[in-house]
Amino acid sequence: MNLIQFSIKNAVTVIVSVLIILLFGMLALEKLPYQLTPSVSKPEIKVTTIWPGATPYEIEQDIIEEQEKVLKSLNNLLTYESSSKDNLGEITLTFKLGVDTKEILLDVSNKLNEVPSYPENVEQPIIKTSQASPVIWMMLQTTEGNTKHIDEYKTFYENEIRAQVERVDGVAEIMQIGGTEQEMQIVLDTSKMVQYGLTIAEVIQTIRSENVDISAGIQNVARKSYRIRTTAKLRSIKDIENITLFSNREQRILLKDVAQVSFGYEDKAGVAMFFGVDGMFMGIQPTSDANIVALTNKVEEVVNNMNKGLLADHQLNIRWIFDQRDYIVGAVELVKENIIIGGVLAVIMLMIFLRSIAPTTVAALAIPISIVGTFIVLEMFGRSLNTISLAGIAFAVGMLVDSAIVVLENIDRHRKMGKSLSDAAYDGTNEVWGALIASASTTIAVFLPIIFLQDEAGQLFKDIAIAVVSSVVFSLFVSISVIPMLWKKIALSSEAHKEKKPSALANFGTVISNVIMSVVNFSLKNIATRVFTIVTLTSISVAMIFMLFPKMDYLPKGNKNLIFNILIPPPGLSYNERKEMGTYLFDKIEPHINKEVDGFPPINRAFYVSFGDLIIFGGTSGQGERVAELIPLYAPIVNSLPGIFGVTLQSGVFESGVGEGNSIDIDISGESIESIAMAGGTLFGATMQTIQGAQVRPVPSIELLYPEIRLIPNRDALSALGMSSTHFGQTIDVLMNGRQIGDFQQDGKKKIDLIVKADKTKIRTPEDIYDAQVATPNGSLLPISSLASMERTAGISVIRHYNGDRTITLQVTPPPNMTIQEAMEIIKEKIIPHVKKSGALNDVSINISGTADKLSLTIEMLSFNIIMALIIIYLLMSALFGNFIYPLVIMATVPLATAGGFVGLALTDKFLAPQPLDILTMLGFIILIGIVVNNAILIVHQSLNLIRSGEYGHKEAVVEATKSRIRPIYMSSLTSIFGMLPLVLAPGPGSEFYRGLGSVITGGLAFSTFFTIFITPALLMFFIKMEKLPKKEKPNEN
């Protein structure tokens, strides 16, 4: 007993199986996390090393280069890049997809242990996974009546707020900008130190030696053990003030005699503002598997509770700036609506063709069973519920009833032959199950290579592949198991087998079928008409492919309600100047706050953050769908600041960092920073001039104008005074921002830094440092100018390495009307050769990376997958048909579908919305290969069945097979097309991800369906005579 017979005879068992699928499917749906798109980022590890007071040059030479030597040999490492800045160095390591993050964290830690040594005062390297861009943006601000500045709450934030938010499931890290941490400051009076003959180095050493607890061990006495330890840690201001610096019989000098001790705050460095009011920026970065909607809801709940309790008590408030919930929920709901509408349209098409509620209901059951069953597979593979996976389900909606239609049509045909209900159900299903297996296998086969891809594009395609393959497999089960069983039950109760009087619609269908068959008969008249049909249709298809083939893009940007203005200031911009810039920008957009002015949508939130070389001015709109219209408003404002260059971008869905989305990276590498910067400046100007409307962001700045004061020690003078260059450097460090010499911890409170510094009111300019007087070991008082010479120069704010080489990268974002491929061709074929001729690139090497590199790799990968799909389908059909020729006949429909795909893409671009050929759209052509062969399979399979039955000759079999399959072919194709149509036509959040994919599939399916009826019989007639007729006499086919 096979599955078909078992299902017909055991209806209860089949129904129970279906109910189990539905039950477990709904449970899986509850577990699936909500995300906007699948996670496509490669694993990244970031190593951060802090060296207070160090310059980028020192960070590069003494830290970064040493770390890169040991890290570059890590297994599965793809790229590594570093940045050397003031006070810190960062290395970002990018690994292959699929690598275990825990293992590579351990490997990185072990490798860093191989670094021989670090300079004094360098903190232990911090190793952590690098996270995606923040998905929630917030600002901590003071409320009315609070007289303290928000910057003074950074320690409070670290101790009380950060932990509560980071405990939320799915939060990986918080990006924080602004605020100054509390310190215990020892402010030295250098003139008093001279009076007592004390040097800065001596004071530092004394404080360090006094601020220590030492455990001496355990002493056993009789029946007890005693822990012996000294406790000299400084616990209060009084403890610090009473440190003895010098003591003899006549004199005792305490620290309070030469210094003031008090709580203070570190120097301000970061600026954060919300609507022009100072704050502390908080960006929530998620884990890779986080349910973004649930994460956002939970973070909002935690923030609201803190705002009502803890923060209200301290006159603080966290303001909510931006999150992705509306976009994600809107996008997911839109796809759900499209699935429902597509399902309804598919059922309506079924109703039109079947003209009966009972069989329509039977066929339509394949849709919910297959969709719900797909959730089980998605959960098993650890995928999420996102616009891509749901789009895969939506694309499958129309295809899910294809097999059911074929089965129902054939069962009905056998019933009309006078067979019993059971025999009609069995024979009708058994006769076509081979064709159904072949059709399902071809659809599954095209996705198999995609499921095992590990690149970024593969991760995106994987969700669609899993969704489509799963739903098709479930629909196949429904078609050969549930459909015949239900048909028998419904037919038995309603006598569905009784013929009804043909309706006007049925008569119209008969007329259309007769017209099509008259054309088919004409095309099969003789060899000449067959050749003409084949050549004409193939030529038209090839011509349309070449005429309509568009330039390629990488990934759709999406339509997130967030605009970034990345400001590139001249190096060395002060804190006060950066804060004034923020105030200026808020004043400029003030007329647009919550108001629609001059046709621009209203701005409902605006923020400004600046830290180091990163300055961002951003905002959202009260009309999220129109947020891109704010770009022309922001761009002239940010570029109106003197000496500032601004890049205005809409935040992309697939960007890995702030502003790092759909851009082409021009990497300029070399040994000399000056040569790299000069080449970068030349390429920057050439790119801006050649690609009108492009935005170019240099990373880091191409300006070598960071003001630098170099104090060059006089070694002879220092030696004569008993000083070293180290002591001299420590002295300058104290006179500047102060030097950390340890930590301070009060009972019951957390540690803070212990800082020794000079009176800032006396040190305001570089000249003040140069003229400052310090005590020397021999007791004399001398100005710095007598111990060193001062040199004014300029340096660079950041030194960046890419794969170990000094590099400046130009991130080129093409204008909206230009694809990545077009911009890449201009850069490679025009800009770089032109600049090379001028000699500006003689001492550097140029490499194109970023999105451009990813696009090239993806095109190569997709080309290989298309070839693999064709080969797999060919071999699969060869095995199923037991012949190597018939699969070639079937696959002749692929060029037709390809041409139709480009027609659909062109129509969408012209009449609906701008639609480039991005990599998600390219996937549509791979899907088409597996779908469009199904119609040809039905004709070839039925033709062979008729010949082998002995009742038909070669030509009669082909004509009869085509005639009998016109109705199911058009029925299945139209249900598929109408099922997918909402994905193409319905606008809304997230629709840009699958609109192109849908237009390719619907266009290709419509085009190939119409012409398959003509080209497949014409081709088949050349090869079907290989089949031997059971009859002795061969019928006259002429």
N, C-alpha and C positions, 0 to 999 in steps of 0.2 A: 504494500500500500504506500503510494507516494504522498507528498504533502497535500496535493490538490484533493485527492480522494479522502485523505484523513480529515481535512478541513470541512469538506462537504458533509461528511458523516458525523463529525464531532463538533457541532456548532457551539456547545457550551464551553468546551475547552478553548476554542478560538476566541470566544468573547472574553473569557477569563484572562487569556494572554494579553488581549488588547487593554483590558482594564488595569492589569499589572503595569503595562507600559505607560499608561496614562498616569497612574499613581506615582510611580517612580520618577516620571518626567516632571510632574508638578513639584515633587520634593527636591529634585535637582535644580529646578528653576529658582526655588527659594534660596539655595546655596550659592548660585552664580553671582559673582560680584559685578556691580555696575561700573563700567568705564566708558569713556568717550570712544577710545580706540584701543586696539591691543597694544601691549607694551612691546616696543620695537627697539629699545635702546640696548646697546651692548654693555656688559658689566664694566664698570669703571671703579678704580680705587684711587683715592686722593691722599697724598702724603703732604702734610703741612708741617713746616719747621719754623719756629719763631726764634729770631735772634734780635732782641731789642737794640735799637740804635744802629743796626748794620745797614749799609747801602746796598743797592741792587748788585753792584760789582762784587762786593764781599760775599753776599748771599750766593751769587753764581759760582764764584771760585771755590769757596770753602764748604759749601753745603750741596748745592744742586749738582755740580759736576761730580762730586764724590758719590752722591746717591745714585745718579744716573749710571755710573760705572757698574754698580752691582745690580741695579734693577733691570737693565736692558736685556739681560739674559734669561728673564723669567719665561717659563713655558706659556704658550698660548697668548703671548703679548702681541697685539697688533700695532699699536702706536703708543708713544709716550710724549707728552709735552709738559713743559714747565714754565713757570714765571718767577722771576727774581724781582722782588719789590723791596721797598723800604721796610725793614724789620722782619720780613718773612719770605719764605720760599715755598712754592707749591709744585708738586709733580702730579699729573693726572695720567694714570695708566689705563689704557683701553684694551680689553681682552675679547677673545672670540665669544660669540653667542653660545650659550649652553654650558659655559664653564661654571663650576661651583664657586660661589662668592666666598664661602667660608674657607675653602681650600686656598684660594688666591690671597685672601687676607693673611693667612698664616704664612704663605710663601713670601709675601712682601715683607712681613715682619722679620722673617728669618734672614732675608737678603739684606735688610737695613742693618742687621746686627753685624754684617761684614764690613760696614764703614769703619775705618780704623779709629777715627776720633773726630770730635767737633771742637771748634773754638770755645773759649770760656764764655759763659753766660748764654749759651745756646740751649734752648729747651728741648725736651725729648720730642722726637717726631710724632705727630698724631696721624694715625692711619684709620681711614674710614671709607666706607663705600660712597662714591659720588652719586648724588641724587639728582633727580629730574628738576625742572623748573618748578617753583612753588605753584601749588594749585589753589592756595588760599592766601590772600594778602590782607594784612591787618595793621593797625597803628595804635600803639599805646600812647595815650595823651592824659594830661592833667585836666581836672574838671574845674569849674568856676569856683573861686575862693581858695584854691591851692596856690600858695605863694612860692613853693619850690619849683625849680625848673625840672622838666621831664628828664633831662640828662642825668640828674642825680639819682634816678631810680633804677639805674642799670643793675646794680648789685641786688636790689630788691627783686628785679625781674629775674635775674639768674637764680636766686634762692627760692622764690615763691611762685613765679608764674610759669617759667619754662618747663619745669618738671610736670606740672599738671597737664599741660598741653601735650607734651611728648609721651605721656602715658596712654594717650588715646590710641587705640588699635589702628594701625595703618600709617601713623606718623613716623617718619624716619628721622627727620631733623628739622630744625627751625633756622631759617636764615634771618639773622638779626643785624640791623644797622641802626646806629645812633646810640646815644647814652655814653656816660663815662663811669667807669667802675670806681668804687670807693677805695681809697688807699690810706695807709698810715704814713704820713709824710714827716720827715725830719728835715727841716729847712735850716741849713747851715748859715751862720754869720761869718763870712770869711775874714772880716777885719778882726773879730774877736779871736778867731782861731790863730791868727798871726800873733796877736798879743800873748797867747799862751804857747806859741811855738808848735802848733798842731797842724799836720797836713791832712788833706782829704783822705788819702790812702790809709793813714793811721786810724782815723775815725771810723772808716768803713770796716777795717779789720777788727777793731775793738768791738763794734756793734755785732758783727758776725760771730765773734768768738763768745760773746755773752748770751746770744739768743739761741741756746741749744739745750736740749735735754739728752742725757746719756744714760743708757741702761748698763749697769755694771754686772748684772747677772743674778743668779739665785744662790743664796747661802743657806745651808742646812744647819740648824741648831736644835739638837735633841730631837723632839718629835715635830718640829715645825720647820717650814721653809720660808725664807724671807727674800722678797724681790728687792734688790738694791739698785737705786737709780738716783741720778741728780736731776733736779728740776729747776732749770734756769731760764726756760722760755719766757719771753716777754709777754705779759698778759694785760698790761694797762699802759696808759700814757705815762703814769707815774714811774712804772718800772723802766721805761725807756729814758725818761728824763734823768733818772738817778744812776744811769750807767756811769761808772768811773772811768774817765779817759786817762787821767794821770793822778798819781798820789805819791807824796813823800811826807816826811815829818812836818814840813812847813806848809805844804800846799796840797789841796785836793781839787781836781777839776772834774766837774760832772758834765754830762752831755747838755743839760739845760743851760749851762753857762755859755755855750757856744752855738746853741741851736734852739729852735722852737719846734715842739712836737704837737701835732694835731691831726685829726681826721681831715682828709681832703679828697679831691677827685682828680683822675688823670686828665691830661690835656684833651680838649675836644678834637675829634677827628671826623666822625661821620655826621652827616646832616640828614634828617628825616622830617618831612612835613606833610600834613594832610590838610588840604584847603588853606595852606599858608600858615598853619599852626604847627609848632614844633612837636615832634613825637618820636617814638621808637618803632621802627618798622619791624614787622614779624611776617616772614614768609614760610608757610607750612609746606615742606617737601615730603611727598608720600613714598611709601615702599612700593616696589615694582608690582606687587599683587594686591594693592589696596583697592577696596571698593570706594571710589572717590565720593560718591553720593553719601554713603553711610559715614565715611570719614568726615565729610564736611558737616553733616548733621550733628555728629557727636562733638566735633570741635566747637561748633556754634553753641551747643548745649553747655559745654564746659565754660566757654567764654561768657555766656549770659549769666551763669551761676557766679562766676568771679566778679562780673560787673555789679551784681546785686549785693555781693557779700564782701569778700576780701578787698577788691579794688575800690568799692564805694567807701569802705572804712578809711582808705588812704587817699581819697579824693582823686582817684584815677579811673580811666575808662578805656576799654579796647574798642576802637572803631573798626567796623567791617568795611573793607575796601572792595574786594573782588573774590569770587569763587566761580567754579565751573558748573555748579548744579543746574542752573537754568538751561545752559547749553546742552549738558549731557542728558538731562531728563527730557528736554525738548527734542533732542536728536533721537533718543531711544523711543519716545512716544510717537514721533513722526514715522519711524520705521514700523512700529507696531500698527499704527493706523494704516500704513501702506500695505502691510501684510493682510490686514482685515479687508481693506478695500479691494486688494488684488484677489483675495480669496473669493469675495462676493462677485467680482467681475468674472472670475473663472467659472464660478457656479452658474452665473447667468448665461455664459457661453454654452455651458453644458446643457442647460435647460433649453436653449434655442435649438440645439442639435438633437437632443434626446426627446424633447417635447413631452416629458413625463416626470412627475415629481419623484416617483420611486427610484428609477435608475439614476437620476441626478443625485439623489440623496446618498445612494450607495457609492457612487464615484466620489462624491464630495467628502465622504468620510476619510479618504486617504489624506486629506489636508491636515486636520487636527491631529490625527494619530501620528503622522510623520513628523509634524512640527514639535509636538510634545516629546516624542521619542528622541528627537535631536538634542534636547536639553540634557538628557542622560549622558550622551556622548561628550558634549561640551564640558560637562562637569567632570567626567572621567579623565579628560585630557588636561584638566586644570585651566581651561580657557575662561573668558569672562563674557558677560552679556554687554556687547557694545554695538556701535553702529555697523561695524564690518561683519560681525557674526550674524547680527539680525538681518543685514542686507543679504547675506548668503541664504538665510531661510526665506526671505522675501522673494529672491530670485527662483528659489526652488518651488514656490507655491504653485505656479503654473505648470511646472513639470511633474508635480506630484500626482496629478490626475491623468497624465499621459498613459501610463500602463493600465490604469483602471478603465480608461476609455477603450483601449484596444481590446481588453478582456470582455467588457460589456458588449461591444460591437460584435465580437466573434461569437459570444454566447447567444446573443440575439439571432445571429445568422443561423446557427445550428438549431435553435428552437423553431425557427421558421421552416426548417427542413423536416419538421414533424417529430423530432426527438423528444424524449421525456425530459422533465426538468433536471433531473440528476445527470442524465447523459449529456444534455445540452450544456450544463454548467461545467462538467468534466471535460468533454471533448473540445468545447470552445476555449477553455483555459489551456488545456494541454497542447492544443494546436499552435498557440502563439507564445507559450512560455519560453521557447528557445529564442524567439525574436526579442522578448522582453529582457531575458538575461543578457543578450547581446547588447541591447540598447543601454541597459543599466551599467553593464561592464564598461562600455565606452565612456560613459559619463564619469564613472569612478576612476577609470584608467588615467584620464587627463589630470586628475588631481593627485594621484599617488606620488609623483615626483615632488609636487609642491608641499605635501604634508611633511616631508623629511628635509625640506630646505631649512638652513640655519641662519641665513642672512636677514637683514631688516625687512626686505620685501617679502621674504619667505614667512616671517612672523605675521605680517599683515595678511598674506594670502592664506595662511594656515587656517584662520578662523572661517573664511569663506569655504575653503576646501572641506573642512570637517563638517560644517553645516550642510553643504550641498550633498556630500557623499552620504552622510548619515540619513538625511531626509529621503534621498533616493533609495537607499537600502530598505528603509522602513516602508516606503511606498511600494517597493517591489514585493515585500512580504504581504502587504495589504492586498495587492492586486492578485496574487496567485493563491492567497489563503482566505482572506476576509471577503473579498468581492464575490467569488463564486458561491460561498456559503450564504451570504446575505441575499444575493440575487435569487437563489433557490427559495429562501424563506419568503421574500417579498413577492416573488412571482406566484408562489403557491397560494398566498393569501389574497392577492389582488388580481390574479389571472392576467399578469402583465404581458403574457405572451400573445394575447389576442390582438390582432391587427386592428389599427384604427384607420379611419378615413384620412387620407393625406391632407394636410392643411396647405394653405397658400404658401406658407414659408417652406414647407417640405417640397412643394412643386417648384418653388423658386430655386431651391437647392438642387433639385433634379435637373433643371435647365442649365444651371451653372456647371454641374458635373458633366452634362452632355456636351457643352461647349468645350470644356477642357479636354474631354476625351476625343472630340473631333480634331482638335489640334494635335493631341498625342498620336492619333491614327495617321494624320498627315505626316508627322515627323518620322513615323516608322514605315512610311510607304515604300521607300527603297534606300539603298546605301547612300545616295546623294543627299536625301532629305535628313538622314541620320547625321551625316558628317556636317551638313550645314547647321543643324540644331546645336551640335556639340561645339563646333568652332565659334559660332555666333555668340552663344551664351558665355563661353569661356573667355572670348576676346573682350566682350563687354565688361565682364568681371575684372579681368586684369587691367583694362584701361581705367576703370573706375578706381581701382586700388592705387594706381600711380597718380591719378589726378587728384585724389582726395587725401593722400597720405600727409598728415600734418606733422609739424615739429613736435618733439617730445618734451615732456616735463617730468618732474620727479613725483612729488606728492601734493595733493591739494592743501592749500593753506588753512582752510576752514574759515569760520566767521566768528571767532571768539570776541566777546565784548570787552576788548582791552587793547589800547594803543600804547606803544612804547616810543618815547623819544630818547634816543641814546645820544647824549651830548659828549663831544670830544673836545675838552678844553686844552689850552696850552699847558705844558708840564709846570708843576710847582704852584698851582693855584691854591691860595690860602683858604682856610676854613671860613673866614669871614666873607671872602669873595664868593665862595660856593653857596653860602647861605643867602647872600644878596641876590644871586642868580635865581634861586628858588622863589624868593619874594617877587622878583621882577616877572617871572613866568606866571605866577598865580594872578598877578595884577592884570596881565594881558588876557587871560582867559576868563576873568571875572564876569564880563558881560554875557558869557555863554553858559554860566552855571544855571542849570535847570531852566534854561530858556532857549528856544529855537530862534536864532538870529542869522539873518542873511542866508537862509536856506540850509544852514548847518544844524544837525541834530543837537539837542541839548547835552551838556556834559553834567553828569550827576555825581561823579566822584573824580577827584584829581589828587595826585600825590607826587612827591619829589623825594628822591633818595640819592645821597652822594657819599661814597666811601672809597678812599684811594683814588684809582683812576676810573672808577665806575660812577657815572652820573646818569640817572634815569628820571625823566619826567613823564608820567603816565596818567591815563584817565580812562573812564568808561562812559558810555552814553546811556541816557534814559530810554533810548530807542536802540536796543542792542543790535537789531538787524541792519541798522544804518551806520554802525560805528566806523566803518571804513571811510565814510564821507568826512570824518574828522581829520583825516590825514592832510588834506590841503589847508586846513585851518592851523594845525599844529606846526607843519613844516616851516612856513615863513617866520613863525614866532620864535622857534628855537634857533633859527639861523640869523635872527636879528641881534643876538648878543655879540658884542665885539670880540673877535678872536676865537669865537666858538663855532665849531662845525657840528651840525646835528643830523642824525639819521632817524627818520620817522617811519615806523613799521607797525603793522597790525600783528599782534601776537599769534604765532602759528600753532596749530594743534600738535604738530610733530617736531617742534623745535626742542633741541636738547639743552639749550641754555638761553639766557635772556637775549633775544634778538638773533639767535642762531637758527634760522629756519631755512627757507628756500633760497639759499645763497650759494654762489660759486666762490670758493676760497683760492686766492692766488698766494701761494706760499713762496716768499722770497728769503732764501737762506744763504748764509755766507759766514766768513770769519770776522769781518770788520763791521761793527754796528753802523759806522758812518756810511760805508758802501751800501749796506742793506737799506738804511733809511733813505739814502739818495735815490736808489732804484725804486723804493716804495713810493716816494714822492712823484717820480716821473710816471710810474704806472698809474698812480692815483689820478693824476691830471689827464693822462691819455684816456683812461677808462671813462671818466666823467664827461670828457669831450666827445668820445666816440659813441657811447651808449647814452643817448639823451634820456633823461628821466630816471636813470639808474641811481641807486644809493650805495655809496662805498664807505665801508667802515674799516679803518686800519686797526689791527690788534697786534701789538700795542701801538701807541702813537708813533707817527713817523717824524715827529719833531724832537730834536736833540737839544732842547733848550731848558732842561730842568736846572734852575739856578743852584750852584753848588759852591760852598766855601771850603777850601782845603787848608787845614792848619798843618804845616810841615814842620815836625819837631827838629830842633837844633840838637843833634845827638851829643855834641861836645859840651854844650851848656848844661844839658840834662845830666850828663855823666858827672860833671864837675859839682853839681848840686846833690848828687846821690839819688837822682830820679831815673826812671826808665821810661821808654815810650809807652809801655802799658800803663804805668801810673799817670803819665801825662794824658793819655786817652781817657782813663777813668775820671780824671779831673774835669776834662771838657764835657764828658757825659753828664756829670753831676751839675755843672754850670748850665747845661741846656735843659732837657726835660726831666732830668733826674735819673738815678740808677737804682734798679731793684737789687737789694742786697739780701733779701730773705722774705719771710712771710710773718704776719702778725695775726694772732687768733685770741680773741677774748673767750672766756668761759661760756660755753653754750652757743657760740656763734661760729660762722664759717670763716675760713682763712681769707685774708686780704693781703695784698702786696705791701712790703715794707720798703719805702722809697727814701733815698737820701738825695736832696736837691738843694740848689741855691735859691736865693730870694729872686723871684721872677720880676719883681719891680725894678731890679737893678740890671737885668739882662733882657733887653728888648730888641737889640739889633746885633748882627755879626760883629760890628765894631765894639759893642759892649763886651762881648766875649774876649775879643782881642786885647781890650784895655783892662780887663778884670785882673785884679791882683790876687795871688795865691801864695800860701805859705809853702816853703820848700823844706826838705829834711834838715837843712843846716840852720833853720830858724829865720831865714831872711824872707822878706816880702817882695815879690817880684811880679810884674805884669806878664800876662801870657805872651805879649809881643816880644819879650826878651828871651822867651823859651822856644818860640816857633815863628815861622813866617806865614803870612796869609796870602792865599791865591784865590782869585775869583775865576770860576770856570762854569761850564754847563755840562750836564750829563743827561742820562735817560731815566725816565721814571720806572720803566719796567724792561727787563731783559727776558725775552721769551725764547725758549728752545722748542723745536719740533723734531722729534726723533734724534735728539742730541745736538742738533745744529741751531745756532742762533737764527731766529726767524721772525719776520714780520709778515702777517697775513692780511691781505685785503679781502674783506667779505663783501662781495658784489651782489646786491639784490636787484635783479632786473626790473624794469618798469612793468606795470600790470599787463600791458599788451604784448609782452615778450616772454617766450618760454625759456626754460633753463638751457635747452639745447641750442636755441638761437643765440643766446648770450654767450654760451660756451664757444660756439663757432667763431663769433666775432673776436673774443678774447684770444683764442688760439691762432686764428688765421690772419687777424689784422693788428690787434693791439700789441701783442708780445713781439711779433716779427718787426713791427715798426720801431718799437722802443729798442729792440736789439740792435738795429742798424745804427742807432744814435750812439751806441757804445755804453749806454747807462747800465747794461746788465752784464758787463764783462767780468766783474768780480763776484757775481752771485749766481745761484742756480734757481730756476723757476719750476714750480710744481703746481698742478691744478688738483685741488682736493675738495672736500666738503660735499655738497649736494651734487656737484658736477661729477665727481669721482664715483659717488654712489649710483648716479644715473647710468654712467658707462657700464659699471659692473652689473646693474640690474638688467640693462638691455641685453648684455651678453648672456646673463643667466636665463632671461625669458626666451631668448632665441634658442638656446639649448633646450629649454623645456618644451617649446613648441615642436621642435624636431623630435624630442623624446615622446611627446604625446602622439604625434603622427605615427611614429614607429610602433609604439605600444598598441595603439588602436588597430593598426594594420595587422600586427601579429596576433592580437586577440581575435579579430574577426576571421583571420585565416584559420585559426584553430577551431572557431565555432562553426564556420562554413565548410571546413575541410578542404579549402581551396585557396590558392594564392592570387587568383584573378578577380573574383567577385569583390574582395575588399577594395581593390583599386577602383572598381566601378562606383562603389559606395562613397569612397573618399573624394571622388570628383566633385562632390557638393561643397567641399571646404572652400575653394576659391569663391564660389557664389556667396557663401556666408561671410567671408572676409570682406568682399565688396559691399555687401549689405551692412556690415558693421561700420565701415567708413561712411556710408550714406547716413546711417543713423546718427553717427557722431557729428557729421557736418550739419545735419538738420537741427540737432540740439544746440550746437554752437551758434547757429544763425538765428533761431527763433526762440530759444528758451533762456540760455545763459552761456557766457563764455566757457567753453569746454575744451581744454587741451588734451593731448594724448598722454596722460600721466600713467604711472605704473599700475595703478588700480584699474584704469581703463584698459591697459594692455592685457590684463588678466581676462577681460571679456573675450578676447580672441581665442585664448586657450580653452575657455569654457565652451565657446561655440563649436570647437572641433568635436567635443564629446556629445554635443546636443544635436547638431544638424545632420549627423550621419544616421540618426534614428529613423527619419522618414525614408531614406533610401534603403535602410535595412528591412523595413516592412515590405517594400516593393520587391526587393530581391528575394527575401525569405519566402514570401507568398508565391512568387513566380516558380521557385524551385519546388515548393509543396505541390503546386498544381501540375507541374510536369511529371513529378514522381508519382502522382496519383494515377497517371495514365489516362486522364480524361482530356488533356489539352496538348496541343502542339506548342512549339517554342514561342511563336508570335502570339498565338491565342492566350498562352499562359501569361505573357508579359502584359498584354492588353487587359486581360481579366484581373490580374493582380493589381495593376494600376487603378482600374476602375473600382475594385472593391476596397482599395485603401485610400481613395481620395477623401472620403468622409472622415475616417479616423485621423488621417494626417492633418487635414484642415482643422478638425475639432481639437486635437491635441496642441497644434501650433497656436491656434487662436487663444485657447485657454492659457497657454504659457505666455503669450504676448500680452494679453490683457491682465494676467496675474502680475507681470513685471511693470506694466505701464505706469502705475502710480509712483514707482521709484524714479521714473524719468520725469514725470510731469509735476509732481508735488514739490513745491518749494518749501524751505524751512531749514532749521538748524541741522547740520550734518548731511543735508542732501547732496552737497558738493562732493562727498566721499564716493557715492555710488551712482550719481547721475550719469557719468560717462560710461561706467560699466554697464548700466542698464540700457543706455542708448545703443551700445555696440551689440548687446545680446538681442534686444528686440529688433533692431534693424537687420542684423544678420539672419535671425530666425525668419523674419517676414520675407526677406529677399530670397533666401534659399528655399523656403517652403513653396513659394510660387513656381520657381524654376526647376526644383528637383523633380516635379511631376513630368517634366519634358526631357531633362538631360539624362536622368537615370535609365528610363526605358530605352532611349536611343543608344546609350553606351552598352546596356545589358544585352541588346540584340546582337552585338558583335561577338559576345562570348558565351551566351547561354546555349548555343548549339553544341557546346561540349557535353551537355547533358544528353544521355541516351534516352530515347523515348521507349516506354514499355511496349508500345504497339509495334507490330511488324512493319506496317506501312506508314511512312512518314507523311503527314498531312501536307497538302499544297499550301504554302504560306503566301503565294503570290496571287 
